[in-house]
Amino acid sequence: MLNYPGTFVKVCNIDDIFEGEAKLFEINKYDVLVLNVKGDIKAYYGRCAHALGLLEPYSFDGEDRITCPVHLWEYDAVSGKSINPEGSSLFPLDVKVEGNEIFVKVPNIPQLEFKVKWFKMYSESQKIAEVEK
């Protein structure tokens, strides 16, 4: 995971997101997509890497794929890496489950700064290289 500036925030309880389900939350003006992928909780910045299209709960196919409703870019639900086209990725948000509660590390910087410094249409390794500059 990237060491982005943020704060862990409780988003919901584990019982609120069934296996194969996704929910979209707005937390501190950030769209946060939380998924239950075969029992594993994942969270992503809820915007497509291509044109910042909103990733709705129905964007998750319930199995292994997230498809942006704007231009149909497809992402692997587990890794966030793009499938079609390749070379991009969603921005993964850190998740921790404590007891029955799901917490997501939500960025605590202005969205414009987040989009410019952290969320770009590049692969994970390219993002890390750019941030380290």
KAVENWO-V954106 format. One record per pair of residues at least 12 apart in sequence whose ideal C-beta (glycine too) atoms are under 10 Angstrom apart, sorted by the first residue. I is the first residue (numbers start at 1). GAP is how many residues later the second one is. D is the distance in Angstrom with one decimal. If there is no record, write none. Layout:
i->I gap->GAP d->D
i->I gap->GAP d->D
This chain:
i->1 gap->91 d->6.2
i->1 gap->92 d->8.5
i->1 gap->93 d->5.4
i->1 gap->94 d->9.4
i->1 gap->104 d->8.7
i->1 gap->123 d->9.5
i->2 gap->89 d->7.9
i->2 gap->90 d->7.5
i->2 gap->91 d->9.5
i->2 gap->92 d->8.7
i->2 gap->116 d->7.1
i->2 gap->122 d->7.8
i->2 gap->125 d->6.8
i->2 gap->126 d->6.6
i->2 gap->129 d->7.1
i->3 gap->91 d->9.2
i->3 gap->102 d->9.9
i->3 gap->125 d->9.4
i->3 gap->128 d->8.6
i->4 gap->41 d->9.6
i->4 gap->87 d->8.2
i->4 gap->88 d->9.6
i->4 gap->89 d->8.3
i->4 gap->90 d->8.2
i->4 gap->101 d->7.5
i->4 gap->102 d->9.7
i->4 gap->103 d->6.0
i->4 gap->104 d->9.3
i->4 gap->105 d->8.4
i->4 gap->110 d->7.8
i->4 gap->113 d->8.8
i->4 gap->114 d->5.5
i->4 gap->115 d->9.2
i->4 gap->123 d->9.8
i->4 gap->127 d->8.4
i->5 gap->100 d->9.3
i->5 gap->102 d->6.3
i->5 gap->103 d->5.8
i->5 gap->104 d->5.3
i->5 gap->108 d->9.0
i->5 gap->109 d->8.5
i->5 gap->112 d->9.4
i->5 gap->113 d->8.6
i->6 gap->22 d->9.4
i->6 gap->24 d->9.1
i->6 gap->87 d->7.6
i->6 gap->88 d->7.4
i->6 gap->98 d->8.7
i->6 gap->99 d->4.2
i->6 gap->100 d->5.4
i->6 gap->101 d->4.7
i->6 gap->102 d->5.2
i->6 gap->103 d->8.0
i->6 gap->108 d->9.2
i->6 gap->112 d->9.9
i->7 gap->20 d->9.6
i->7 gap->21 d->8.4
i->7 gap->96 d->9.6
i->7 gap->97 d->9.7
i->7 gap->98 d->6.8
i->7 gap->99 d->6.3
i->7 gap->100 d->8.5
i->7 gap->101 d->4.9
i->8 gap->85 d->9.9
i->8 gap->86 d->7.5
i->8 gap->87 d->9.0
i->8 gap->88 d->6.5
i->8 gap->90 d->9.4
i->8 gap->95 d->4.4
i->8 gap->96 d->6.9
i->8 gap->97 d->5.1
i->8 gap->98 d->7.8
i->9 gap->16 d->8.9
i->9 gap->18 d->5.5
i->9 gap->19 d->7.5
i->9 gap->21 d->9.6
i->9 gap->23 d->8.6
i->9 gap->93 d->9.8
i->9 gap->94 d->6.4
i->9 gap->95 d->6.1
i->9 gap->96 d->7.8
i->9 gap->97 d->5.1
i->9 gap->99 d->9.4
i->10 gap->17 d->9.6
i->10 gap->88 d->8.8
i->10 gap->91 d->5.4
i->10 gap->92 d->7.1
i->10 gap->93 d->5.4
i->10 gap->94 d->8.4
i->11 gap->12 d->8.0
i->11 gap->14 d->5.2
i->11 gap->16 d->6.8
i->11 gap->21 d->6.6
i->11 gap->23 d->5.9
i->11 gap->30 d->9.7
i->11 gap->32 d->7.7
i->11 gap->82 d->9.8
i->11 gap->84 d->8.9
i->11 gap->90 d->8.6
i->11 gap->91 d->5.4
i->11 gap->92 d->7.0
i->11 gap->93 d->5.1
i->11 gap->95 d->8.5
i->12 gap->13 d->7.4
i->12 gap->22 d->7.1
i->12 gap->29 d->9.9
i->12 gap->88 d->9.7
i->12 gap->89 d->7.8
i->12 gap->90 d->5.5
i->12 gap->91 d->9.7
i->12 gap->92 d->9.4
i->13 gap->84 d->9.8
i->13 gap->86 d->9.0
i->13 gap->87 d->5.0
i->13 gap->88 d->5.9
i->13 gap->89 d->6.9
i->14 gap->22 d->8.4
i->14 gap->25 d->9.9
i->14 gap->27 d->7.4
i->14 gap->83 d->6.2
i->14 gap->84 d->9.8
i->14 gap->85 d->8.3
i->14 gap->86 d->5.2
i->14 gap->87 d->7.2
i->14 gap->88 d->6.0
i->15 gap->85 d->6.6
i->15 gap->87 d->9.9
i->16 gap->18 d->9.0
i->16 gap->20 d->9.4
i->16 gap->84 d->9.4
i->16 gap->85 d->9.9
i->16 gap->86 d->7.9
i->17 gap->17 d->6.1
i->17 gap->18 d->7.4
i->17 gap->19 d->4.5
i->17 gap->24 d->7.1
i->17 gap->40 d->9.5
i->17 gap->85 d->7.3
i->18 gap->18 d->6.2
i->18 gap->44 d->9.5
i->19 gap->16 d->9.8
i->19 gap->17 d->5.0
i->19 gap->18 d->8.1
i->19 gap->19 d->6.3
i->19 gap->20 d->5.7
i->19 gap->21 d->9.2
i->19 gap->43 d->8.4
i->20 gap->15 d->8.8
i->20 gap->16 d->6.6
i->20 gap->17 d->8.0
i->20 gap->18 d->7.8
i->20 gap->19 d->9.7
i->20 gap->40 d->8.0
i->20 gap->41 d->8.5
i->20 gap->42 d->3.6
i->20 gap->43 d->6.9
i->20 gap->57 d->10.0
i->21 gap->13 d->9.2
i->21 gap->14 d->7.5
i->21 gap->15 d->5.5
i->21 gap->16 d->9.8
i->21 gap->36 d->7.3
i->21 gap->39 d->7.6
i->21 gap->41 d->7.0
i->22 gap->12 d->6.6
i->22 gap->13 d->4.5
i->22 gap->14 d->7.5
i->22 gap->15 d->9.0
i->22 gap->20 d->9.1
i->22 gap->21 d->9.9
i->22 gap->22 d->9.6
i->22 gap->24 d->9.5
i->22 gap->33 d->8.3
i->22 gap->34 d->8.2
i->22 gap->35 d->4.3
i->22 gap->36 d->7.9
i->22 gap->37 d->7.1
i->22 gap->38 d->3.8
i->22 gap->39 d->9.4
i->22 gap->40 d->8.1
i->22 gap->44 d->8.0
i->22 gap->55 d->8.6
i->23 gap->12 d->8.2
i->23 gap->13 d->9.0
i->23 gap->20 d->10.0
i->23 gap->34 d->5.7
i->23 gap->37 d->9.5
i->23 gap->79 d->9.7
i->24 gap->22 d->5.6
i->24 gap->30 d->7.8
i->24 gap->31 d->7.3
i->24 gap->32 d->6.2
i->24 gap->33 d->5.4
i->24 gap->34 d->9.6
i->24 gap->35 d->8.8
i->24 gap->36 d->9.9
i->25 gap->18 d->9.0
i->25 gap->21 d->8.1
i->25 gap->77 d->10.0
i->25 gap->79 d->7.9
i->25 gap->81 d->9.0
i->26 gap->20 d->8.5
i->27 gap->19 d->9.9
i->27 gap->66 d->9.8
i->27 gap->77 d->7.3
i->27 gap->79 d->4.8
i->27 gap->80 d->9.5
i->28 gap->78 d->5.7
i->28 gap->79 d->7.9
i->28 gap->80 d->7.0
i->28 gap->81 d->10.0
i->28 gap->83 d->9.2
i->29 gap->77 d->9.5
i->29 gap->78 d->9.7
i->29 gap->81 d->9.0
i->29 gap->82 d->6.2
i->30 gap->15 d->6.7
i->30 gap->16 d->7.7
i->30 gap->17 d->9.0
i->30 gap->63 d->8.7
i->30 gap->74 d->9.4
i->30 gap->76 d->5.4
i->30 gap->77 d->6.0
i->30 gap->78 d->9.4
i->30 gap->81 d->6.9
i->30 gap->84 d->7.8
i->31 gap->13 d->9.3
i->31 gap->14 d->6.9
i->31 gap->15 d->3.2
i->31 gap->16 d->6.0
i->31 gap->21 d->9.5
i->31 gap->23 d->6.2
i->31 gap->24 d->7.5
i->31 gap->25 d->9.7
i->31 gap->80 d->9.8
i->32 gap->12 d->7.6
i->32 gap->13 d->7.0
i->32 gap->14 d->5.6
i->32 gap->23 d->9.9
i->32 gap->61 d->6.4
i->32 gap->63 d->10.0
i->32 gap->72 d->5.6
i->32 gap->73 d->9.8
i->32 gap->74 d->6.3
i->32 gap->75 d->9.7
i->33 gap->12 d->7.7
i->33 gap->13 d->4.0
i->33 gap->14 d->8.8
i->33 gap->21 d->9.0
i->33 gap->22 d->4.9
i->33 gap->23 d->8.3
i->33 gap->24 d->7.5
i->33 gap->26 d->7.4
i->33 gap->27 d->7.5
i->33 gap->33 d->7.6
i->33 gap->44 d->9.9
i->33 gap->57 d->8.2
i->33 gap->60 d->8.8
i->33 gap->71 d->9.8
i->34 gap->12 d->9.0
i->34 gap->23 d->9.1
i->34 gap->26 d->9.7
i->34 gap->59 d->8.6
i->34 gap->61 d->7.7
i->34 gap->68 d->6.6
i->34 gap->70 d->6.6
i->35 gap->20 d->9.8
i->35 gap->22 d->8.8
i->35 gap->24 d->9.5
i->35 gap->25 d->5.3
i->35 gap->27 d->9.1
i->35 gap->31 d->7.6
i->35 gap->42 d->5.9
i->35 gap->43 d->9.1
i->35 gap->60 d->9.8
i->36 gap->24 d->9.1
i->36 gap->26 d->9.2
i->36 gap->41 d->9.9
i->36 gap->66 d->9.4
i->37 gap->23 d->8.1
i->37 gap->25 d->9.0
i->37 gap->26 d->8.1
i->37 gap->27 d->7.0
i->37 gap->28 d->10.0
i->37 gap->29 d->9.7
i->37 gap->39 d->9.6
i->37 gap->40 d->4.9
i->37 gap->41 d->5.7
i->38 gap->24 d->9.8
i->38 gap->25 d->8.1
i->38 gap->26 d->8.2
i->38 gap->39 d->9.1
i->38 gap->40 d->8.5
i->40 gap->37 d->9.3
i->40 gap->38 d->7.2
i->40 gap->55 d->9.2
i->40 gap->57 d->9.9
i->41 gap->54 d->5.3
i->41 gap->55 d->9.0
i->41 gap->56 d->6.0
i->41 gap->61 d->5.8
i->41 gap->62 d->9.9
i->41 gap->63 d->9.0
i->42 gap->18 d->9.4
i->42 gap->24 d->9.4
i->42 gap->35 d->6.6
i->42 gap->36 d->6.7
i->42 gap->37 d->9.0
i->42 gap->38 d->7.7
i->42 gap->48 d->9.5
i->42 gap->50 d->7.3
i->42 gap->51 d->8.6
i->42 gap->53 d->6.7
i->42 gap->62 d->9.9
i->43 gap->37 d->9.8
i->43 gap->47 d->9.9
i->43 gap->48 d->9.8
i->43 gap->49 d->7.2
i->43 gap->50 d->4.2
i->43 gap->51 d->7.6
i->43 gap->52 d->4.8
i->43 gap->59 d->8.1
i->43 gap->60 d->9.4
i->43 gap->61 d->4.5
i->43 gap->62 d->8.3
i->43 gap->63 d->8.9
i->44 gap->15 d->10.0
i->44 gap->16 d->9.8
i->44 gap->22 d->7.6
i->44 gap->31 d->8.2
i->44 gap->33 d->8.9
i->44 gap->36 d->5.7
i->44 gap->45 d->9.2
i->44 gap->46 d->4.3
i->44 gap->47 d->6.2
i->44 gap->48 d->5.8
i->44 gap->49 d->6.2
i->44 gap->51 d->9.9
i->44 gap->60 d->9.6
i->45 gap->35 d->9.4
i->45 gap->45 d->6.8
i->45 gap->46 d->4.0
i->45 gap->47 d->8.1
i->45 gap->48 d->6.3
i->45 gap->61 d->9.1
i->45 gap->62 d->7.8
i->45 gap->66 d->9.8
i->45 gap->69 d->8.0
i->45 gap->70 d->9.3
i->45 gap->73 d->8.6
i->45 gap->74 d->6.1
i->46 gap->13 d->8.8
i->46 gap->20 d->10.0
i->46 gap->44 d->8.8
i->46 gap->45 d->9.3
i->46 gap->47 d->9.3
i->47 gap->21 d->8.8
i->47 gap->23 d->9.9
i->47 gap->43 d->8.2
i->47 gap->44 d->7.9
i->47 gap->64 d->9.8
i->47 gap->68 d->8.6
i->47 gap->72 d->7.3
i->48 gap->18 d->8.8
i->48 gap->19 d->9.3
i->48 gap->20 d->3.8
i->48 gap->21 d->8.7
i->48 gap->22 d->6.4
i->48 gap->23 d->7.5
i->48 gap->24 d->9.7
i->48 gap->25 d->5.7
i->48 gap->27 d->8.2
i->48 gap->34 d->9.4
i->48 gap->40 d->8.9
i->48 gap->42 d->7.5
i->48 gap->73 d->9.1
i->49 gap->19 d->8.6
i->49 gap->24 d->7.3
i->49 gap->26 d->8.1
i->49 gap->31 d->9.0
i->49 gap->33 d->7.0
i->49 gap->38 d->9.7
i->49 gap->39 d->4.5
i->49 gap->40 d->6.3
i->49 gap->41 d->6.1
i->49 gap->42 d->7.5
i->49 gap->70 d->7.3
i->49 gap->71 d->7.5
i->49 gap->72 d->4.7
i->49 gap->73 d->8.1
i->49 gap->74 d->9.7
i->49 gap->78 d->10.0
i->50 gap->18 d->6.7
i->50 gap->20 d->7.5
i->50 gap->21 d->5.8
i->50 gap->22 d->9.7
i->50 gap->23 d->5.0
i->50 gap->32 d->8.6
i->50 gap->35 d->8.7
i->50 gap->38 d->6.9
i->50 gap->71 d->6.3
i->51 gap->17 d->7.9
i->51 gap->19 d->5.7
i->51 gap->20 d->6.2
i->51 gap->22 d->8.5
i->51 gap->70 d->9.0
i->52 gap->16 d->9.5
i->52 gap->18 d->8.5
i->52 gap->63 d->7.8
i->52 gap->67 d->8.6
i->52 gap->69 d->9.7
i->53 gap->15 d->4.6
i->53 gap->16 d->6.3
i->53 gap->17 d->3.1
i->53 gap->18 d->6.8
i->53 gap->19 d->9.6
i->53 gap->20 d->8.0
i->54 gap->14 d->8.5
i->54 gap->15 d->7.7
i->54 gap->16 d->7.9
i->55 gap->12 d->8.7
i->55 gap->13 d->6.2
i->55 gap->14 d->7.8
i->55 gap->15 d->9.4
i->55 gap->18 d->9.9
i->55 gap->20 d->8.6
i->55 gap->35 d->7.7
i->56 gap->12 d->9.3
i->56 gap->13 d->6.3
i->59 gap->15 d->9.7
i->59 gap->16 d->8.9
i->59 gap->18 d->9.6
i->60 gap->15 d->9.6
i->60 gap->17 d->6.1
i->61 gap->13 d->9.3
i->61 gap->16 d->7.8
i->62 gap->15 d->9.0
i->63 gap->14 d->7.5
i->64 gap->12 d->6.6
i->64 gap->13 d->5.1
i->64 gap->14 d->6.7
i->64 gap->15 d->9.9
i->64 gap->19 d->9.4
i->65 gap->12 d->5.9
i->65 gap->13 d->9.8
i->65 gap->18 d->7.0
i->65 gap->19 d->9.5
i->66 gap->14 d->8.0
i->66 gap->16 d->9.7
i->66 gap->17 d->9.3
i->66 gap->24 d->7.0
i->67 gap->16 d->9.2
i->67 gap->17 d->9.0
i->68 gap->14 d->9.8
i->68 gap->22 d->9.3
i->72 gap->12 d->8.0
i->73 gap->12 d->7.0
i->73 gap->15 d->7.3
i->73 gap->17 d->9.5
i->73 gap->48 d->9.8
i->74 gap->12 d->9.9
i->75 gap->13 d->8.1
i->75 gap->14 d->7.0
i->75 gap->15 d->5.2
i->76 gap->13 d->8.7
i->76 gap->14 d->9.0
i->77 gap->13 d->9.3
i->78 gap->14 d->9.9
i->79 gap->13 d->8.0
i->79 gap->45 d->8.4
i->80 gap->12 d->4.9
i->80 gap->13 d->9.6
i->80 gap->44 d->8.0
i->81 gap->42 d->7.3
i->81 gap->43 d->7.2
i->82 gap->39 d->9.1
i->82 gap->41 d->8.3
i->86 gap->37 d->8.6
i->87 gap->34 d->8.5
i->87 gap->35 d->7.5
i->87 gap->36 d->5.7
i->87 gap->39 d->8.7
i->88 gap->32 d->8.9
i->88 gap->33 d->5.2
i->88 gap->34 d->6.7
i->88 gap->35 d->6.6
i->88 gap->36 d->9.6
i->88 gap->38 d->9.5
i->89 gap->30 d->9.9
i->89 gap->31 d->9.7
i->89 gap->32 d->8.9
i->89 gap->33 d->7.8
i->89 gap->34 d->5.9
i->89 gap->35 d->5.4
i->89 gap->36 d->9.7
i->89 gap->37 d->9.3
i->89 gap->38 d->7.8
i->90 gap->29 d->9.0
i->90 gap->34 d->9.9
i->91 gap->16 d->9.0
i->91 gap->23 d->8.6
i->91 gap->24 d->9.6
i->91 gap->27 d->6.7
i->91 gap->28 d->4.9
i->91 gap->29 d->9.0
i->91 gap->33 d->9.3
i->91 gap->36 d->8.2
i->92 gap->13 d->9.9
i->92 gap->32 d->8.3
i->93 gap->12 d->5.7
i->93 gap->13 d->6.9
i->93 gap->14 d->8.1
i->94 gap->12 d->9.4
i->107 gap->12 d->8.9
i->117 gap->13 d->8.2
i->117 gap->14 d->6.8
i->118 gap->12 d->9.1
i->118 gap->13 d->7.0
